[in-house]
């Protein structure tokens, strides 16, 4: 199983006809080798897409499988600012960075240490840390736009 990378998997839709095949293909590409239906998906206008079976497959099976591929400190779901953008997003509640076992607080402390070592001055650390974190956020957003 290959962990997913942060960012969008599918956007601008809530239709199961779009989500189900996209999630199945994504799971297969990441080494989750199964098609829970074991048959071709129905046409877009088929009643199955409105059924309890489809709802269960999407919400109970596929979303859970997608979550299992989340990189450390991330979750799978709708983007906090755009409910129709499904992908892997940093979990703000845990405060984890992309470095396993390191919280945002740990990262801020480490940045303060590095800045103090580089400049010999501790007075500007908080402003420098804030600027570096803002730069990292902007770079991550820019990287997402490039995908």
Secondary structure as GFF3:
##gff-version 3
##sequence-region A 1 147
A	DSSP	beta_strand	7	11	.	.	.	ID=ss1
A	DSSP	alpha_helix	16	29	.	.	.	ID=ss2
A	DSSP	three_ten_helix	47	50	.	.	.	ID=ss3
A	DSSP	alpha_helix	52	56	.	.	.	ID=ss4
A	DSSP	pi_helix	57	62	.	.	.	ID=ss5
A	DSSP	alpha_helix	63	68	.	.	.	ID=ss6
A	DSSP	beta_strand	74	79	.	.	.	ID=ss7
A	DSSP	beta_strand	82	90	.	.	.	ID=ss8
A	DSSP	alpha_helix	104	119	.	.	.	ID=ss9
A	DSSP	alpha_helix	125	146	.	.	.	ID=ss10
###
